[in-house]
Amino acid sequence: MKTDTRDKILKIIEENGSDSPGRLARTLGISTQAIHRHLKKLVQSGEISRHGTPPSVFYKRVYSEERENRHTFPELERHLEQVLQKNYFYVAPSGERLSGVKGFQSWCLNTNQHSGFRSLAKRYCEQQKTLEKHFVNGLVPSLHKIRSTFERSYLDGLVYQDFWSIPQFGKTRLGHFVTLGKSGQRIDAVQLLAEWGVELIEGYIKQNKIQAVAFAPHSITRKLNFLKTYAGFLNLKLPHVAFVKASLDGTPVAQKTLTKLSERVKNARDTLFVKDSQVPFEKVLIIDDALGSGATMNELAKKLKEKSVSQVFGFAIVGSYKGFEVIPEV
């Protein structure tokens, strides 16, 4: 009977191209609990694939030639496997989230580099050791980049939690999660980012005796306001200084659409404002999601110092690896 049900499920999915658990249950006249048990086993065996999240979940057939063409990867040394399990994260073109060795294998396949899997894994792990040298107390100090990029820096300290991406291997785990939260509008991704960052931010606040925080305003309005949601999950016990974005003629221009540093500086200078007429704090921390050119962060610091704030510090979840190159995706 179980085999009969399994075959019927596969036949229906194949005939329809794809199908949902609810429709399958109604077609076969069985409970949703039973259909989910069958679907789980079929996914595990590689005969079907699951797409979407509740309530919009669909299953597609994985044909035999696809399963037969799956690449077999060599085993890795334990220390390489441990580094990958700890650090690597990948979002496949289908949207599937994969971490560790499995994620690295998927990246190798999707970028047609699977033949060099072992050497790439070694290179990735070597790069992780190099990256560790940039971190101090879990954060990447980056004030020197601002000072070398702009004629004048208005920041007294600047850190980010991780790099946005790294050479050859693309986005880091935090880089992927910022994209999921901001462009993908996933609140669960924002919540995880807050959980991973709150202790580091609180430590930075304590270290620098910061009295208030401010969150950079977004250029474009989205249904899920990333930084407002992030602030809620952080739940920092400090007063907030509010920034507002006010464009000429009410036409918003996203920073990510501007490729020249001078354009980004002008955009930030002419459209960002401190909401209150006075800011009664000596030390303020600005929090942003991604630090690309650094123009927004530096201009926000300038606006605060024009309000008699003595010292301004900056924190970003992710930042560029080399100079302050543009991060186009967020």
Secondary structure, DSSP 4 states (H G I P E B T S, - for coil): -HHHHHHHHHHHHHHHS-B-HHHHHHHHT--HHHHHHHHHHHHHTTSEEEEEETTEEEEEE--HHHHHTPPPPPP--HHHHHHHHHH-EEE-TT--EEEHHHHHHHHHHHTT-GGGHHHHHHHHHHHHHHHHTT-BTTBEE-HHHHHHHSSS---SEEEEEEESEETTTEE-HHHHHHHHHHTS--HHHHHHHHHHHHHHHHHHHHHHT--EEEEPPPSS--SS-HHHHHHHHH--SS-EE-EEE--GGG----GGG--SHHHHHHHHHHHEEESSS----SEEEEEEEEESSSHHHHHHHHHHHTTT-SEEEEEEEEE-SSS----TT-
